[in-house]
Amino acid sequence: MDNRINTIKTIAKHRIIDTLISPVPYITTSLGLLIAFFLITNFLGIIDSHGLNFELNPFYNIVFNLLRGTFGTSFVEKLFNNGPYLFILIVSFIPFAFYLALSSIYCFAIEKKTAVYKNIASRPAERVSYIIASLVRDIFFIIIYLLIIIIFSVLTALLHNLVIDSLFFFGLLMLIFVFLAISTYRIFCSAISKNAFISSSLFIAIIIFLFLIQVISYSIASGYLKNLTNLLSLIFQWFSPLFYWSKGLEALSNGNILLYFFYMLFIFILSTAVLFLSNLLLKLKGVNK
């Protein structure tokens, strides 16, 4: 047990250091903050004496119409009900999360060709430690990034006299678990192929598919199309961390914090299941495939 923990610490430490000396995380963090700054600056332009008027700002008018057409008016109202910060959190989260996932895929593809990995992969306990260490690196950096987003949000809220409600912080906490699930899908894709491009393409395809399933759940279609979309959503939504995240926030909006934590637990169970499949796949494929 101690050897496994030491292995996890060693591999995770090397991965964290490799990430810190790269310019890319700083670039993607700056990009996320620029996006957040742009969104909050434009949001100030849609506030009038009656509340929010999206028509006052061309950008937010486009966003409002796009979101309303895709998810419905009720979803948009909940998203902006207490300010822009939940929307800002979601949008600014995307670039950094994708960077971490894709960089891990490419790192894994390179390491799979080395003798060190082949030695690790041949031993079940060490293989599990290697996978967990990869997750530790990803979770470490996503927490740091979200802390930066919190600081930015609090400072801008104080500066512009805006309110950050509890839904923002609960949504942020659950995003860590969502990212955990996303990272396990990344590991699963890496286990399927040693080619980084194939693994990355498959990962992006899975994420897009899960997003579309989430969009379908809000579909305002009717007739046969509605029945078909409902069936697809019913089947595949259980594999989507986005589904559990939205349900968790919905539970919070209804004042059911216990159900919120249950959905968080479901994300963890999903992540564990995907990790188990990934480890099994790596075992079956062996070290040379």
Secondary structure, 3 states (H helix, E strand, C coil): CHHHHHHHHHHHHHHHHHHHCCCHHHHHHHHHHHHHHHHHHHHHHHEECCEECHHHCHHHHHHHHHHHHHHCHHHHHHHHCCCCHHHHHHHHHHHHHHHHHHHHHHHHHHHCCCHHHHHHHCCHHHHHHHHHHHHHHHHHHHHHHHHHHHHHHHHHHHHHCCCCCHHHHHHHHHHHHHHHHHHHHHHHHHHHCCCHHHHHHHHHHHHHHHHHHHHHHCCCCCHHHHHHHHHHHHHHHHHCHHHHHHHHHHHHHCCCHHHHHHHHHHHHHHHHHHHHHHHHHHHHHCCCC
